[in-house]
Amino acid sequence: MSARHNSLTWKRYKAALEGNIDRAENRGFRLQHGPMTTYNQEKLGLSAYYDKRHVLPDGIHTVHIEYAAG
C-alpha cells in the first residue's frame, strides 16, 4: 500500500467528527468471467457514525444502545 492511500491526518479526522463526508477509493483486480479486470470503487472513508453506543445530544457523552432504546 502506498503512502498516498494511508494519509490519515488530524484535519481529515476532525472534519469527519464535525459531520463532513470523507470519501475513499478502493482499487483492485478481479477475475470476472475469464479475463482479469481492474476496478475502482468509491466508499465512505472516515465517519463519525458510532454503531456501538448512542451519542447524547451534547455530542460527547454516550449510553449503551439497549439503554437508549428503553
N, C-alpha and C positions, 0 to 999 in steps of 0.2 A: 504494500500500500504506500502510495506516495505521500509526502508531507502535505501536499495540497489538499488531499482528502481528509487530513487529520488536523484541521485548523480550528479547533475549538478555542475561542477567545472569550475574555470576560465581556466584551461588548456584545457578542452574539448571545451569550448566556443571559446577560441582563435584559437584552431586548426580548428574548423568549419569555422570561419571567414577567415582563410588562405586557405580554399579550401579543407581541408581533409574531407573525408566522415565519418560521425558518424552514427553508427548503433544502433538500439534499438530493444528489443524483447517484443512483446505483447503476453501475456499468458492469457488463459481464458477457460471457459467451454461453450459448445454449445450442444443444443439438435438437433440431426440430424437423421431423420428417426426413431425416437423412443428412442434409448439409448443416454445417456449423454456421450459426449466425451470431452477430453481436446485438446487444440490446442496451438501451438507456431507459431507466425508469426513475421518474421523479417521485420523491416521497417526502413525508414530513420529517424534518430534521429534529431540532430541539423543540420541546414543548413544555409548557408549564402545567399540563394536564397531569393530575396525580390520581391514579386509579385505586390506590390502596387506602386512602383516607379522604374524608370530606373536609375541604378547606372552608373555614368560617369566614363570614363577611369582612373581617379585619384583614384578610389576606395573609395572615401569619399563623394563627393557631389552627389546629386540625382536631378532628374526632374520628373514631372508628366509623366505618361505613354503617355497620349494624346499629350504632348509637344514633347516627344521623337520620336513619330511616324510621326510627321509632319515636 
